[in-house]
Amino acid sequence: MWNFLQLLKLREADDPHLCDWMKKKRDKYTSHDIQHEIVKIMETDILRDIADSVSNAKFFSILADECTDASNREQLTICLRWIDQALEPNEDFVGIYEIPNITANTINGAIKDVLIRLNFSLNNCRGQCFDAGGPMAGSRNGVAAQILSEVKKAHLAHCHGQKNILQSAKEPWRS
């Protein structure tokens, strides 16, 4: 809450109405719950914009990775890659989602859930980008294999970022 109030004070210099508002003793609507509601509204608005842009492009690729955070919770990050009307590639971060485990079935279900919420059909997926880990890219039961069994045109491209980081750590002269 402190950061939010500091940001409002910073913006007071630009907006005299905000300055008057912050001088009020009551009904400023700066409580913890109001802040969360404002952030949720902004999140929804951003996701709608992303969904509109990707819908206009029709086809997209899924980029996803799982990790465990500092408090030992499993999380899944999802991004969408798409090409706009000017043939420019775009990548949009869609969100970080807490998942109960990092099995391929759970991750696949979470990806499908996100696509459904954004009103996208998995049939319009033309690419998948995952790391080379078993749950994600396993050739029999990995997420990529499960999606490919449903959508034959959703080709897999391995994420090479981790490989490059490891390579540069072993051979720093190559970077």
Secondary structure, DSSP 8 states (H G I E B T S, - for coil): -HHHHHHHHHHHTT-HHHHHHHH-SS----SHHHHHHHHHHHHHHHHHHHHHHHHHH--EEEEEEEEE-TTS-EEEEEEEEEE-TTS-EEEEEEEEEE-S---HHHHHHHHHHHHHHTT--GGGEEEEEE-S-HHHH-TTTSHHHHHHHH-TT-EEEE--HHHHHHHHHH-GGG-
